[in-house]
Amino acid sequence: MALATDAKRQILVKNQTHKSDTGSPEVQIALLSGRILQLTDHFKAHKKDHSSRRGLLTMVAKRRRLLTYLKNTSPERYKNALQKLAIRH
């Protein structure tokens, strides 16, 4: 259940810092957020899919670590990422 290619491309374009940016923390956080939203919808229909739930928890933890890194290195980019993705209020 990976993100569709066109959905992934749209996420990349929205969150890139420059044209060839594919690995910045902002892009990684955005891709993980898209995948997390997709899995959250999946669990509404498949409540007993525990193996996928473990993967979801792994992704949430990785996103949290990336957000912590971004907060420690560049608070302004951290705030912009949170606003753009509407992760926290």
N, C-alpha and C positions, 0 to 999 in steps of 0.2 A: 504494500500500500504506500508506495512512494508518491511524492508530489508529481503531478503531471508536468511534462516539459514546459508547456506554455505557462503554467502557473508559477513554476520555478523561475522562468525568465522574467515574468512580471515582477516578482519579489526582488530579483536581482537588480532590475532597472530602477525600482523605487528606492532602493537602499544603498546603491553604490556611491562611493565617495569620488571615484573617477571612472572613466569608461571601461577599463579592464579590471576593475576591482571585483574579485570573487571570494576573497578570504578575510576581509576585515571583520572585526567583531560585530559591527552593525549588520553586515550581510549574514553572518552565521546565526546571529540571534533572530533575524527576520525569517530565515529558512526554518529554524527550529520552531519558531512560533507558528508558522504556517502548518508545519507537520503536527504540532501539538493540537491545533484547532481541528485538523482533519481527524486525528485519533479520538479527540473528545467527542466528536459527532459519531464516530464509529461505536463508541462505548454506550451511547444512548440506545442503540439497537442491539448490541451484543454485550450484555452485562456480565457474562461469565467468561469472557475472553481474557483470562488472567495472564497468559504469556505476552500478549500485546500490551497489557497494562504495565508489565515490568519494563518494557521498552519505553513506554510513555514516561514512566518515572525517571528512567535514565536520561531521556531528552530534557525533562524539566530540570534535572540536576545540572546537566551540562549548560543549559541556558542560564541558570542561576550563577554558575561559575563564570561564564562569559560576561554577564552583567556586573558581577563583582569586580572582575578585571577592568572592565571599561570604567566603572565608577572610580576605581583607585588610580587609573592612569589619566583619564580625561573626563572630569565631571560634566563638562558642557556637552560632550558627545553622548554621555550616558543619559542626560536629561532629554536631549533631542531624540535618542533612540526610544526612550520610554514614551514620549509624546507621539512619535510617529507610529509606533506599534500599539499604543493604548494598552500597555501591559499593566501598569500600576497607576493608581490615582494620586 
